[in-house]
Amino acid sequence: MAIEVRIPTILRTYTDGEKAVEGSGTTLAELFADLETRHTGIEARIVDGGKLRRFVNVYLNDEDVRFLDGIETKLADGDSVTILPAVAGGMV
């Protein structure tokens, strides 16, 4: 099962600069664990205590997984996962 994972610039140090990598798993949790086997340190930047980190947004085929089953969202062959860090800021 091949899942394309799009990596944000801030996490590309874990993927040797790659914008997208392939992974496998039947859930997001399994996918992130699989990515960790080849890209050491990336899982800890996405997952904390078995849940998605608060300021990391994950999309499955352009749908926010927080409105699905979170880290237990089911995956299928050919799915696309996008990881985006939340952006905050502005002028005071």
PDB file of N, CA, C and O in Angstrom, chain B, residues numbered from 101:
ATOM      1  N   MET B 101       0.853  -1.167   0.000  1.00  0.00           N
ATOM      2  CA  MET B 101       0.000   0.000   0.000  1.00  0.00           C
ATOM      3  C   MET B 101       0.903   1.235   0.000  1.00  0.00           C
ATOM      4  O   MET B 101       1.721   1.405   0.904  1.00  0.00           O
ATOM      5  N   ALA B 102       0.759   2.083  -0.993  1.00  0.00           N
ATOM      6  CA  ALA B 102       1.576   3.292  -1.085  1.00  0.00           C
ATOM      7  C   ALA B 102       0.728   4.532  -0.809  1.00  0.00           C
ATOM      8  O   ALA B 102      -0.313   4.751  -1.427  1.00  0.00           O
ATOM      9  N   ILE B 103       1.204   5.325   0.129  1.00  0.00           N
ATOM     10  CA  ILE B 103       0.556   6.578   0.496  1.00  0.00           C
ATOM     11  C   ILE B 103       1.571   7.691   0.254  1.00  0.00           C
ATOM     12  O   ILE B 103       2.701   7.617   0.736  1.00  0.00           O
ATOM     13  N   GLU B 104       1.175   8.721  -0.490  1.00  0.00           N
ATOM     14  CA  GLU B 104       2.059   9.870  -0.678  1.00  0.00           C
ATOM     15  C   GLU B 104       1.874  10.821   0.499  1.00  0.00           C
ATOM     16  O   GLU B 104       0.748  11.157   0.866  1.00  0.00           O
ATOM     17  N   VAL B 105       2.989  11.253   1.086  1.00  0.00           N
ATOM     18  CA  VAL B 105       2.946  12.186   2.208  1.00  0.00           C
ATOM     19  C   VAL B 105       3.687  13.453   1.784  1.00  0.00           C
ATOM     20  O   VAL B 105       4.882  13.417   1.492  1.00  0.00           O
ATOM     21  N   ARG B 106       2.964  14.566   1.754  1.00  0.00           N
ATOM     22  CA  ARG B 106       3.579  15.851   1.411  1.00  0.00           C
ATOM     23  C   ARG B 106       4.127  16.487   2.684  1.00  0.00           C
ATOM     24  O   ARG B 106       3.428  16.627   3.687  1.00  0.00           O
ATOM     25  N   ILE B 107       5.393  16.863   2.609  1.00  0.00           N
ATOM     26  CA  ILE B 107       6.130  17.325   3.777  1.00  0.00           C
ATOM     27  C   ILE B 107       6.320  18.847   3.713  1.00  0.00           C
ATOM     28  O   ILE B 107       6.762  19.369   2.690  1.00  0.00           O
ATOM     29  N   PRO B 108       5.991  19.564   4.800  1.00  0.00           N
ATOM     30  CA  PRO B 108       6.211  21.013   4.794  1.00  0.00           C
ATOM     31  C   PRO B 108       7.702  21.335   4.903  1.00  0.00           C
ATOM     32  O   PRO B 108       8.493  20.518   5.376  1.00  0.00           O
ATOM     33  N   THR B 109       8.063  22.512   4.467  1.00  0.00           N
ATOM     34  CA  THR B 109       9.471  22.933   4.473  1.00  0.00           C
ATOM     35  C   THR B 109      10.138  22.715   5.825  1.00  0.00           C
ATOM     36  O   THR B 109      11.269  22.234   5.886  1.00  0.00           O
ATOM     37  N   ILE B 110       9.459  23.057   6.890  1.00  0.00           N
ATOM     38  CA  ILE B 110      10.050  22.967   8.227  1.00  0.00           C
ATOM     39  C   ILE B 110      10.417  21.530   8.636  1.00  0.00           C
ATOM     40  O   ILE B 110      11.274  21.341   9.499  1.00  0.00           O
ATOM     41  N   LEU B 111       9.790  20.532   8.037  1.00  0.00           N
ATOM     42  CA  LEU B 111      10.087  19.136   8.382  1.00  0.00           C
ATOM     43  C   LEU B 111      10.969  18.439   7.350  1.00  0.00           C
ATOM     44  O   LEU B 111      11.279  17.258   7.507  1.00  0.00           O
ATOM     45  N   ARG B 112      11.371  19.134   6.317  1.00  0.00           N
ATOM     46  CA  ARG B 112      12.167  18.496   5.258  1.00  0.00           C
ATOM     47  C   ARG B 112      13.581  18.144   5.693  1.00  0.00           C
ATOM     48  O   ARG B 112      14.270  17.394   5.000  1.00  0.00           O
ATOM     49  N   THR B 113      14.022  18.669   6.819  1.00  0.00           N
ATOM     50  CA  THR B 113      15.334  18.254   7.328  1.00  0.00           C
ATOM     51  C   THR B 113      15.309  16.772   7.696  1.00  0.00           C
ATOM     52  O   THR B 113      16.352  16.118   7.706  1.00  0.00           O
ATOM     53  N   TYR B 114      14.143  16.247   7.994  1.00  0.00           N
ATOM     54  CA  TYR B 114      13.999  14.826   8.337  1.00  0.00           C
ATOM     55  C   TYR B 114      13.909  13.942   7.094  1.00  0.00           C
ATOM     56  O   TYR B 114      14.124  12.732   7.174  1.00  0.00           O
ATOM     57  N   THR B 115      13.590  14.545   5.943  1.00  0.00           N
ATOM     58  CA  THR B 115      13.408  13.763   4.711  1.00  0.00           C
ATOM     59  C   THR B 115      14.476  14.090   3.671  1.00  0.00           C
ATOM     60  O   THR B 115      14.262  13.894   2.475  1.00  0.00           O
ATOM     61  N   ASP B 116      15.620  14.587   4.124  1.00  0.00           N
ATOM     62  CA  ASP B 116      16.725  14.953   3.226  1.00  0.00           C
ATOM     63  C   ASP B 116      16.272  15.925   2.140  1.00  0.00           C
ATOM     64  O   ASP B 116      16.717  15.847   0.995  1.00  0.00           O
ATOM     65  N   GLY B 117      15.383  16.838   2.518  1.00  0.00           N
ATOM     66  CA  GLY B 117      14.934  17.869   1.591  1.00  0.00           C
ATOM     67  C   GLY B 117      13.795  17.478   0.674  1.00  0.00           C
ATOM     68  O   GLY B 117      13.326  18.301  -0.112  1.00  0.00           O
ATOM     69  N   GLU B 118      13.341  16.240   0.760  1.00  0.00           N
ATOM     70  CA  GLU B 118      12.262  15.778  -0.112  1.00  0.00           C
ATOM     71  C   GLU B 118      10.938  16.462   0.222  1.00  0.00           C
ATOM     72  O   GLU B 118      10.572  16.573   1.393  1.00  0.00           O
ATOM     73  N   LYS B 119      10.219  16.921  -0.809  1.00  0.00           N
ATOM     74  CA  LYS B 119       8.915  17.567  -0.635  1.00  0.00           C
ATOM     75  C   LYS B 119       7.813  16.553  -0.382  1.00  0.00           C
ATOM     76  O   LYS B 119       6.802  16.867   0.245  1.00  0.00           O
ATOM     77  N   ALA B 120       8.010  15.346  -0.868  1.00  0.00           N
ATOM     78  CA  ALA B 120       7.020  14.275  -0.696  1.00  0.00           C
ATOM     79  C   ALA B 120       7.761  12.957  -0.534  1.00  0.00           C
ATOM     80  O   ALA B 120       8.792  12.724  -1.165  1.00  0.00           O
ATOM     81  N   VAL B 121       7.221  12.106   0.317  1.00  0.00           N
ATOM     82  CA  VAL B 121       7.782  10.774   0.537  1.00  0.00           C
ATOM     83  C   VAL B 121       6.642   9.765   0.501  1.00  0.00           C
ATOM     84  O   VAL B 121       5.471  10.133   0.597  1.00  0.00           O
ATOM     85  N   GLU B 122       6.990   8.503   0.363  1.00  0.00           N
ATOM     86  CA  GLU B 122       5.989   7.447   0.386  1.00  0.00           C
ATOM     87  C   GLU B 122       6.037   6.717   1.705  1.00  0.00           C
ATOM     88  O   GLU B 122       7.097   6.551   2.308  1.00  0.00           O
ATOM     89  N   GLY B 123       4.872   6.283   2.144  1.00  0.00           N
ATOM     90  CA  GLY B 123       4.783   5.502   3.360  1.00  0.00           C
ATOM     91  C   GLY B 123       3.667   4.491   3.219  1.00  0.00           C
ATOM     92  O   GLY B 123       2.983   4.436   2.197  1.00  0.00           O
ATOM     93  N   SER B 124       3.492   3.691   4.261  1.00  0.00           N
ATOM     94  CA  SER B 124       2.415   2.710   4.233  1.00  0.00           C
ATOM     95  C   SER B 124       1.802   2.578   5.620  1.00  0.00           C
ATOM     96  O   SER B 124       2.415   2.930   6.628  1.00  0.00           O
ATOM     97  N   GLY B 125       0.601   2.071   5.647  1.00  0.00           N
ATOM     98  CA  GLY B 125      -0.122   1.866   6.890  1.00  0.00           C
ATOM     99  C   GLY B 125      -1.609   1.897   6.623  1.00  0.00           C
ATOM    100  O   GLY B 125      -2.060   2.460   5.626  1.00  0.00           O
ATOM    101  N   THR B 126      -2.370   1.290   7.516  1.00  0.00           N
ATOM    102  CA  THR B 126      -3.821   1.286   7.339  1.00  0.00           C
ATOM    103  C   THR B 126      -4.485   2.444   8.074  1.00  0.00           C
ATOM    104  O   THR B 126      -5.659   2.737   7.850  1.00  0.00           O
ATOM    105  N   THR B 127      -3.714   3.113   8.969  1.00  0.00           N
ATOM    106  CA  THR B 127      -4.198   4.305   9.678  1.00  0.00           C
ATOM    107  C   THR B 127      -3.084   5.356   9.649  1.00  0.00           C
ATOM    108  O   THR B 127      -1.940   5.048   9.316  1.00  0.00           O
ATOM    109  N   LEU B 128      -3.427   6.583   9.997  1.00  0.00           N
ATOM    110  CA  LEU B 128      -2.399   7.619  10.084  1.00  0.00           C
ATOM    111  C   LEU B 128      -1.337   7.249  11.111  1.00  0.00           C
ATOM    112  O   LEU B 128      -0.149   7.472  10.876  1.00  0.00           O
ATOM    113  N   ALA B 129      -1.742   6.692  12.238  1.00  0.00           N
ATOM    114  CA  ALA B 129      -0.779   6.291  13.273  1.00  0.00           C
ATOM    115  C   ALA B 129       0.247   5.315  12.698  1.00  0.00           C
ATOM    116  O   ALA B 129       1.446   5.458  12.939  1.00  0.00           O
ATOM    117  N   GLU B 130      -0.219   4.331  11.945  1.00  0.00           N
ATOM    118  CA  GLU B 130       0.690   3.365  11.327  1.00  0.00           C
ATOM    119  C   GLU B 130       1.567   4.027  10.270  1.00  0.00           C
ATOM    120  O   GLU B 130       2.747   3.700  10.145  1.00  0.00           O
ATOM    121  N   LEU B 131       1.001   4.944   9.520  1.00  0.00           N
ATOM    122  CA  LEU B 131       1.761   5.662   8.502  1.00  0.00           C
ATOM    123  C   LEU B 131       2.898   6.456   9.141  1.00  0.00           C
ATOM    124  O   LEU B 131       4.031   6.403   8.664  1.00  0.00           O
ATOM    125  N   PHE B 132       2.607   7.188  10.214  1.00  0.00           N
ATOM    126  CA  PHE B 132       3.645   7.981  10.871  1.00  0.00           C
ATOM    127  C   PHE B 132       4.717   7.090  11.489  1.00  0.00           C
ATOM    128  O   PHE B 132       5.896   7.444  11.469  1.00  0.00           O
ATOM    129  N   ALA B 133       4.332   5.949  12.033  1.00  0.00           N
ATOM    130  CA  ALA B 133       5.302   4.993  12.577  1.00  0.00           C
ATOM    131  C   ALA B 133       6.185   4.444  11.445  1.00  0.00           C
ATOM    132  O   ALA B 133       7.388   4.256  11.626  1.00  0.00           O
ATOM    133  N   ASP B 134       5.579   4.192  10.281  1.00  0.00           N
ATOM    134  CA  ASP B 134       6.341   3.712   9.121  1.00  0.00           C
ATOM    135  C   ASP B 134       7.325   4.781   8.650  1.00  0.00           C
ATOM    136  O   ASP B 134       8.474   4.467   8.341  1.00  0.00           O
ATOM    137  N   LEU B 135       6.889   6.032   8.591  1.00  0.00           N
ATOM    138  CA  LEU B 135       7.788   7.116   8.181  1.00  0.00           C
ATOM    139  C   LEU B 135       8.977   7.224   9.128  1.00  0.00           C
ATOM    140  O   LEU B 135      10.100   7.490   8.700  1.00  0.00           O
ATOM    141  N   GLU B 136       8.726   7.019  10.402  1.00  0.00           N
ATOM    142  CA  GLU B 136       9.782   7.112  11.418  1.00  0.00           C
ATOM    143  C   GLU B 136      10.907   6.109  11.153  1.00  0.00           C
ATOM    144  O   GLU B 136      12.059   6.385  11.485  1.00  0.00           O
ATOM    145  N   THR B 137      10.599   4.958  10.565  1.00  0.00           N
ATOM    146  CA  THR B 137      11.620   3.941  10.304  1.00  0.00           C
ATOM    147  C   THR B 137      12.639   4.400   9.264  1.00  0.00           C
ATOM    148  O   THR B 137      13.771   3.918   9.256  1.00  0.00           O
ATOM    149  N   ARG B 138      12.251   5.324   8.390  1.00  0.00           N
ATOM    150  CA  ARG B 138      13.155   5.836   7.358  1.00  0.00           C
ATOM    151  C   ARG B 138      13.569   7.287   7.568  1.00  0.00           C
ATOM    152  O   ARG B 138      14.585   7.732   7.034  1.00  0.00           O
ATOM    153  N   HIS B 139      12.783   8.022   8.342  1.00  0.00           N
ATOM    154  CA  HIS B 139      13.018   9.447   8.556  1.00  0.00           C
ATOM    155  C   HIS B 139      12.987   9.725  10.069  1.00  0.00           C
ATOM    156  O   HIS B 139      12.046  10.325  10.590  1.00  0.00           O
ATOM    157  N   THR B 140      14.020   9.282  10.737  1.00  0.00           N
ATOM    158  CA  THR B 140      14.102   9.353  12.193  1.00  0.00           C
ATOM    159  C   THR B 140      13.854  10.763  12.720  1.00  0.00           C
ATOM    160  O   THR B 140      14.471  11.730  12.274  1.00  0.00           O
ATOM    161  N   GLY B 141      12.933  10.854  13.685  1.00  0.00           N
ATOM    162  CA  GLY B 141      12.622  12.114  14.337  1.00  0.00           C
ATOM    163  C   GLY B 141      11.358  12.788  13.831  1.00  0.00           C
ATOM    164  O   GLY B 141      10.818  13.671  14.497  1.00  0.00           O
ATOM    165  N   ILE B 142      10.879  12.381  12.655  1.00  0.00           N
ATOM    166  CA  ILE B 142       9.715  13.061  12.074  1.00  0.00           C
ATOM    167  C   ILE B 142       8.433  12.777  12.857  1.00  0.00           C
ATOM    168  O   ILE B 142       7.590  13.663  13.004  1.00  0.00           O
ATOM    169  N   GLU B 143       8.281  11.562  13.355  1.00  0.00           N
ATOM    170  CA  GLU B 143       7.042  11.207  14.065  1.00  0.00           C
ATOM    171  C   GLU B 143       6.846  12.089  15.303  1.00  0.00           C
ATOM    172  O   GLU B 143       5.727  12.523  15.579  1.00  0.00           O
ATOM    173  N   ALA B 144       7.901  12.352  16.034  1.00  0.00           N
ATOM    174  CA  ALA B 144       7.798  13.170  17.248  1.00  0.00           C
ATOM    175  C   ALA B 144       7.403  14.610  16.946  1.00  0.00           C
ATOM    176  O   ALA B 144       6.885  15.302  17.822  1.00  0.00           O
ATOM    177  N   ARG B 145       7.635  15.064  15.738  1.00  0.00           N
ATOM    178  CA  ARG B 145       7.243  16.415  15.340  1.00  0.00           C
ATOM    179  C   ARG B 145       5.771  16.495  14.949  1.00  0.00           C
ATOM    180  O   ARG B 145       5.212  17.586  14.843  1.00  0.00           O
ATOM    181  N   ILE B 146       5.137  15.327  14.732  1.00  0.00           N
ATOM    182  CA  ILE B 146       3.742  15.273  14.299  1.00  0.00           C
ATOM    183  C   ILE B 146       2.827  14.749  15.393  1.00  0.00           C
ATOM    184  O   ILE B 146       1.693  15.206  15.536  1.00  0.00           O
ATOM    185  N   VAL B 147       3.321  13.787  16.166  1.00  0.00           N
ATOM    186  CA  VAL B 147       2.519  13.074  17.160  1.00  0.00           C
ATOM    187  C   VAL B 147       3.094  13.303  18.556  1.00  0.00           C
ATOM    188  O   VAL B 147       4.311  13.324  18.742  1.00  0.00           O
ATOM    189  N   ASP B 148       2.206  13.472  19.533  1.00  0.00           N
ATOM    190  CA  ASP B 148       2.619  13.614  20.923  1.00  0.00           C
ATOM    191  C   ASP B 148       1.616  12.870  21.792  1.00  0.00           C
ATOM    192  O   ASP B 148       0.425  13.183  21.780  1.00  0.00           O
ATOM    193  N   GLY B 149       2.088  11.898  22.537  1.00  0.00           N
ATOM    194  CA  GLY B 149       1.206  11.138  23.415  1.00  0.00           C
ATOM    195  C   GLY B 149       0.124  10.372  22.679  1.00  0.00           C
ATOM    196  O   GLY B 149      -0.982  10.201  23.192  1.00  0.00           O
ATOM    197  N   GLY B 150       0.439   9.912  21.481  1.00  0.00           N
ATOM    198  CA  GLY B 150      -0.532   9.135  20.708  1.00  0.00           C
ATOM    199  C   GLY B 150      -1.599   9.968  20.011  1.00  0.00           C
ATOM    200  O   GLY B 150      -2.560   9.423  19.468  1.00  0.00           O
ATOM    201  N   LYS B 151      -1.430  11.289  20.024  1.00  0.00           N
ATOM    202  CA  LYS B 151      -2.375  12.190  19.351  1.00  0.00           C
ATOM    203  C   LYS B 151      -1.605  13.153  18.466  1.00  0.00           C
ATOM    204  O   LYS B 151      -0.409  13.376  18.651  1.00  0.00           O
ATOM    205  N   LEU B 152      -2.316  13.717  17.502  1.00  0.00           N
ATOM    206  CA  LEU B 152      -1.686  14.724  16.654  1.00  0.00           C
ATOM    207  C   LEU B 152      -1.325  15.930  17.502  1.00  0.00           C
ATOM    208  O   LEU B 152      -2.094  16.339  18.372  1.00  0.00           O
ATOM    209  N   ARG B 153      -0.155  16.497  17.247  1.00  0.00           N
ATOM    210  CA  ARG B 153       0.238  17.710  17.962  1.00  0.00           C
ATOM    211  C   ARG B 153      -0.766  18.819  17.663  1.00  0.00           C
ATOM    212  O   ARG B 153      -1.335  18.886  16.573  1.00  0.00           O
ATOM    213  N   ARG B 154      -0.963  19.661  18.624  1.00  0.00           N
ATOM    214  CA  ARG B 154      -1.977  20.709  18.539  1.00  0.00           C
ATOM    215  C   ARG B 154      -1.774  21.657  17.361  1.00  0.00           C
ATOM    216  O   ARG B 154      -2.744  22.071  16.726  1.00  0.00           O
ATOM    217  N   PHE B 155      -0.531  22.001  17.066  1.00  0.00           N
ATOM    218  CA  PHE B 155      -0.268  22.976  16.021  1.00  0.00           C
ATOM    219  C   PHE B 155       0.202  22.353  14.710  1.00  0.00           C
ATOM    220  O   PHE B 155       0.914  22.986  13.930  1.00  0.00           O
ATOM    221  N   VAL B 156      -0.202  21.114  14.478  1.00  0.00           N
ATOM    222  CA  VAL B 156       0.078  20.442  13.212  1.00  0.00           C
ATOM    223  C   VAL B 156      -1.258  20.053  12.602  1.00  0.00           C
ATOM    224  O   VAL B 156      -2.079  19.395  13.241  1.00  0.00           O
ATOM    225  N   ASN B 157      -1.465  20.469  11.363  1.00  0.00           N
ATOM    226  CA  ASN B 157      -2.691  20.106  10.642  1.00  0.00           C
ATOM    227  C   ASN B 157      -2.356  19.002   9.656  1.00  0.00           C
ATOM    228  O   ASN B 157      -1.352  19.078   8.948  1.00  0.00           O
ATOM    229  N   VAL B 158      -3.193  17.981   9.609  1.00  0.00           N
ATOM    230  CA  VAL B 158      -2.987  16.860   8.704  1.00  0.00           C
ATOM    231  C   VAL B 158      -4.252  16.707   7.857  1.00  0.00           C
ATOM    232  O   VAL B 158      -5.374  16.718   8.363  1.00  0.00           O
ATOM    233  N   TYR B 159      -4.027  16.564   6.557  1.00  0.00           N
ATOM    234  CA  TYR B 159      -5.141  16.432   5.624  1.00  0.00           C
ATOM    235  C   TYR B 159      -5.017  15.118   4.871  1.00  0.00           C
ATOM    236  O   TYR B 159      -3.934  14.750   4.415  1.00  0.00           O
ATOM    237  N   LEU B 160      -6.122  14.423   4.747  1.00  0.00           N
ATOM    238  CA  LEU B 160      -6.203  13.203   3.946  1.00  0.00           C
ATOM    239  C   LEU B 160      -7.012  13.545   2.715  1.00  0.00           C
ATOM    240  O   LEU B 160      -8.203  13.842   2.808  1.00  0.00           O
ATOM    241  N   ASN B 161      -6.368  13.503   1.563  1.00  0.00           N
ATOM    242  CA  ASN B 161      -7.041  13.860   0.310  1.00  0.00           C
ATOM    243  C   ASN B 161      -7.771  15.197   0.451  1.00  0.00           C
ATOM    244  O   ASN B 161      -8.924  15.328   0.041  1.00  0.00           O
ATOM    245  N   ASP B 162      -7.101  16.175   1.026  1.00  0.00           N
ATOM    246  CA  ASP B 162      -7.593  17.552   1.215  1.00  0.00           C
ATOM    247  C   ASP B 162      -8.684  17.708   2.271  1.00  0.00           C
ATOM    248  O   ASP B 162      -9.313  18.763   2.347  1.00  0.00           O
ATOM    249  N   GLU B 163      -8.922  16.675   3.092  1.00  0.00           N
ATOM    250  CA  GLU B 163      -9.909  16.785   4.172  1.00  0.00           C
ATOM    251  C   GLU B 163      -9.187  16.726   5.519  1.00  0.00           C
ATOM    252  O   GLU B 163      -8.377  15.830   5.757  1.00  0.00           O
ATOM    253  N   ASP B 164      -9.480  17.673   6.384  1.00  0.00           N
ATOM    254  CA  ASP B 164      -8.853  17.764   7.702  1.00  0.00           C
ATOM    255  C   ASP B 164      -9.195  16.521   8.518  1.00  0.00           C
ATOM    256  O   ASP B 164     -10.368  16.221   8.741  1.00  0.00           O
ATOM    257  N   VAL B 165      -8.159  15.795   8.966  1.00  0.00           N
ATOM    258  CA  VAL B 165      -8.403  14.551   9.689  1.00  0.00           C
ATOM    259  C   VAL B 165      -9.009  14.769  11.068  1.00  0.00           C
ATOM    260  O   VAL B 165      -9.522  13.826  11.669  1.00  0.00           O
ATOM    261  N   ARG B 166      -8.961  15.995  11.578  1.00  0.00           N
ATOM    262  CA  ARG B 166      -9.600  16.274  12.869  1.00  0.00           C
ATOM    263  C   ARG B 166     -11.117  16.118  12.766  1.00  0.00           C
ATOM    264  O   ARG B 166     -11.789  15.896  13.774  1.00  0.00           O
ATOM    265  N   PHE B 167     -11.655  16.235  11.556  1.00  0.00           N
ATOM    266  CA  PHE B 167     -13.082  16.042  11.335  1.00  0.00           C
ATOM    267  C   PHE B 167     -13.397  14.618  10.891  1.00  0.00           C
ATOM    268  O   PHE B 167     -14.550  14.281  10.625  1.00  0.00           O
ATOM    269  N   LEU B 168     -12.369  13.794  10.814  1.00  0.00           N
ATOM    270  CA  LEU B 168     -12.540  12.368  10.517  1.00  0.00           C
ATOM    271  C   LEU B 168     -12.301  11.625  11.830  1.00  0.00           C
ATOM    272  O   LEU B 168     -12.997  11.869  12.815  1.00  0.00           O
ATOM    273  N   ASP B 169     -11.326  10.724  11.851  1.00  0.00           N
ATOM    274  CA  ASP B 169     -11.017   9.967  13.067  1.00  0.00           C
ATOM    275  C   ASP B 169      -9.644  10.305  13.636  1.00  0.00           C
ATOM    276  O   ASP B 169      -9.031   9.481  14.314  1.00  0.00           O
ATOM    277  N   GLY B 170      -9.159  11.518  13.361  1.00  0.00           N
ATOM    278  CA  GLY B 170      -7.863  11.922  13.895  1.00  0.00           C
ATOM    279  C   GLY B 170      -6.755  10.983  13.470  1.00  0.00           C
ATOM    280  O   GLY B 170      -6.680  10.576  12.311  1.00  0.00           O
ATOM    281  N   ILE B 171      -5.902  10.645  14.408  1.00  0.00           N
ATOM    282  CA  ILE B 171      -4.752   9.799  14.099  1.00  0.00           C
ATOM    283  C   ILE B 171      -5.159   8.363  13.742  1.00  0.00           C
ATOM    284  O   ILE B 171      -4.361   7.612  13.179  1.00  0.00           O
ATOM    285  N   GLU B 172      -6.384   7.989  14.066  1.00  0.00           N
ATOM    286  CA  GLU B 172      -6.880   6.651  13.724  1.00  0.00           C
ATOM    287  C   GLU B 172      -7.642   6.631  12.388  1.00  0.00           C
ATOM    288  O   GLU B 172      -8.281   5.633  12.053  1.00  0.00           O
ATOM    289  N   THR B 173      -7.575   7.723  11.636  1.00  0.00           N
ATOM    290  CA  THR B 173      -8.220   7.784  10.319  1.00  0.00           C
ATOM    291  C   THR B 173      -7.671   6.681   9.432  1.00  0.00           C
ATOM    292  O   THR B 173      -6.459   6.494   9.331  1.00  0.00           O
ATOM    293  N   LYS B 174      -8.569   5.957   8.795  1.00  0.00           N
ATOM    294  CA  LYS B 174      -8.194   4.850   7.905  1.00  0.00           C
ATOM    295  C   LYS B 174      -7.632   5.384   6.594  1.00  0.00           C
ATOM    296  O   LYS B 174      -8.064   6.421   6.091  1.00  0.00           O
ATOM    297  N   LEU B 175      -6.660   4.652   6.051  1.00  0.00           N
ATOM    298  CA  LEU B 175      -6.023   5.007   4.791  1.00  0.00           C
ATOM    299  C   LEU B 175      -6.234   3.910   3.767  1.00  0.00           C
ATOM    300  O   LEU B 175      -6.449   2.748   4.110  1.00  0.00           O
ATOM    301  N   ALA B 176      -6.168   4.304   2.497  1.00  0.00           N
ATOM    302  CA  ALA B 176      -6.284   3.343   1.401  1.00  0.00           C
ATOM    303  C   ALA B 176      -5.140   3.582   0.423  1.00  0.00           C
ATOM    304  O   ALA B 176      -4.578   4.676   0.366  1.00  0.00           O
ATOM    305  N   ASP B 177      -4.806   2.569  -0.330  1.00  0.00           N
ATOM    306  CA  ASP B 177      -3.761   2.666  -1.330  1.00  0.00           C
ATOM    307  C   ASP B 177      -4.042   3.844  -2.264  1.00  0.00           C
ATOM    308  O   ASP B 177      -5.156   3.998  -2.764  1.00  0.00           O
ATOM    309  N   GLY B 178      -3.033   4.661  -2.492  1.00  0.00           N
ATOM    310  CA  GLY B 178      -3.182   5.796  -3.388  1.00  0.00           C
ATOM    311  C   GLY B 178      -3.617   7.083  -2.715  1.00  0.00           C
ATOM    312  O   GLY B 178      -3.694   8.123  -3.369  1.00  0.00           O
ATOM    313  N   ASP B 179      -3.907   7.036  -1.409  1.00  0.00           N
ATOM    314  CA  ASP B 179      -4.288   8.245  -0.686  1.00  0.00           C
ATOM    315  C   ASP B 179      -3.118   9.225  -0.651  1.00  0.00           C
ATOM    316  O   ASP B 179      -1.960   8.853  -0.841  1.00  0.00           O
ATOM    317  N   SER B 180      -3.456  10.477  -0.404  1.00  0.00           N
ATOM    318  CA  SER B 180      -2.462  11.531  -0.268  1.00  0.00           C
ATOM    319  C   SER B 180      -2.653  12.212   1.085  1.00  0.00           C
ATOM    320  O   SER B 180      -3.755  12.640   1.430  1.00  0.00           O
ATOM    321  N   VAL B 181      -1.566  12.304   1.842  1.00  0.00           N
ATOM    322  CA  VAL B 181      -1.595  12.940   3.158  1.00  0.00           C
ATOM    323  C   VAL B 181      -0.716  14.185   3.094  1.00  0.00           C
ATOM    324  O   VAL B 181       0.417  14.135   2.616  1.00  0.00           O
ATOM    325  N   THR B 182      -1.247  15.289   3.576  1.00  0.00           N
ATOM    326  CA  THR B 182      -0.502  16.542   3.616  1.00  0.00           C
ATOM    327  C   THR B 182      -0.345  16.966   5.069  1.00  0.00           C
ATOM    328  O   THR B 182      -1.316  17.003   5.825  1.00  0.00           O
ATOM    329  N   ILE B 183       0.882  17.283   5.449  1.00  0.00           N
ATOM    330  CA  ILE B 183       1.174  17.753   6.803  1.00  0.00           C
ATOM    331  C   ILE B 183       1.473  19.248   6.699  1.00  0.00           C
ATOM    332  O   ILE B 183       2.336  19.668   5.928  1.00  0.00           O
ATOM    333  N   LEU B 184       0.742  20.047   7.490  1.00  0.00           N
ATOM    334  CA  LEU B 184       0.960  21.489   7.481  1.00  0.00           C
ATOM    335  C   LEU B 184       1.070  22.001   8.915  1.00  0.00           C
ATOM    336  O   LEU B 184       0.189  21.741   9.735  1.00  0.00           O
ATOM    337  N   PRO B 185       2.135  22.720   9.219  1.00  0.00           N
ATOM    338  CA  PRO B 185       2.187  23.335  10.549  1.00  0.00           C
ATOM    339  C   PRO B 185       1.221  24.505  10.584  1.00  0.00           C
ATOM    340  O   PRO B 185       1.071  25.228   9.599  1.00  0.00           O
ATOM    341  N   ALA B 186       0.571  24.687  11.716  1.00  0.00           N
ATOM    342  CA  ALA B 186      -0.331  25.828  11.874  1.00  0.00           C
ATOM    343  C   ALA B 186       0.513  27.100  11.881  1.00  0.00           C
ATOM    344  O   ALA B 186       1.612  27.127  12.436  1.00  0.00           O
ATOM    345  N   VAL B 187      -0.009  28.135  11.265  1.00  0.00           N
ATOM    346  CA  VAL B 187       0.709  29.398  11.190  1.00  0.00           C
ATOM    347  C   VAL B 187      -0.065  30.445  11.989  1.00  0.00           C
ATOM    348  O   VAL B 187      -1.275  30.604  11.830  1.00  0.00           O
ATOM    349  N   ALA B 188       0.650  31.137  12.832  1.00  0.00           N
ATOM    350  CA  ALA B 188       0.023  32.187  13.629  1.00  0.00           C
ATOM    351  C   ALA B 188       0.933  33.408  13.599  1.00  0.00           C
ATOM    352  O   ALA B 188       2.120  33.315  13.285  1.00  0.00           O
ATOM    353  N   GLY B 189       0.374  34.499  13.916  1.00  0.00           N
ATOM    354  CA  GLY B 189       1.198  35.703  13.967  1.00  0.00           C
ATOM    355  C   GLY B 189       0.384  36.915  13.539  1.00  0.00           C
ATOM    356  O   GLY B 189      -0.827  36.839  13.334  1.00  0.00           O
ATOM    357  N   GLY B 190       1.061  37.990  13.416  1.00  0.00           N
ATOM    358  CA  GLY B 190       0.410  39.215  13.016  1.00  0.00           C
ATOM    359  C   GLY B 190       1.004  40.375  13.771  1.00  0.00           C
ATOM    360  O   GLY B 190       1.966  40.227  14.525  1.00  0.00           O
ATOM    361  N   MET B 191       0.430  41.502  13.562  1.00  0.00           N
ATOM    362  CA  MET B 191       0.921  42.703  14.226  1.00  0.00           C
ATOM    363  C   MET B 191       0.085  43.017  15.449  1.00  0.00           C
ATOM    364  O   MET B 191      -1.123  42.784  15.473  1.00  0.00           O
ATOM    365  N   VAL B 192       0.732  43.538  16.439  1.00  0.00           N
ATOM    366  CA  VAL B 192       0.034  43.915  17.672  1.00  0.00           C
ATOM    367  C   VAL B 192      -0.210  45.395  17.690  1.00  0.00           C
ATOM    368  O   VAL B 192      -0.787  45.914  18.646  1.00  0.00           O
TER     369      VAL B 192
END
